[in-house]
Amino acid sequence: MSPAISAQFAKAAAKPKRRRPSSLSIRVSDEERAILKRKAGKRSLGAYVRHVVLGEQEAPRRKAAAKPSIDYAMLGQVLGKLGKPEQVSCLFLLAVAAEGRRVAMTEKDRAALHAACADVREMRTLLVGALGLRGEE
């Protein structure tokens, strides 16, 4: 093995490994477990026992980040509304009419309409991706 590779291995081996907290296991009867669960309330059994046993000496715990729940049905409804052919075609026709100067619009309004069309397209693409669906290619 070349000296450079051995040095890399030595460096990697020297890094302190993240140590998981050690576990403590006790056996309890079904009745005892039911009592503990009732006393724990909304807390986990481990958190409750840790609090009762250690009290003030309990080390602060790192809380897991809450992940928002995904309502696939609602996302599907939003996607359906964004994908309705009549809405898309009306928006497209309005944009074409504005470009052909058949509808009185200021340049600022025309730019806002184009931005809205682009936003709808982008929202639809993002929703299709979020739902794991295949978009038009």
Beta strands, then each sheet from edge to edge (+ up, - down):
end
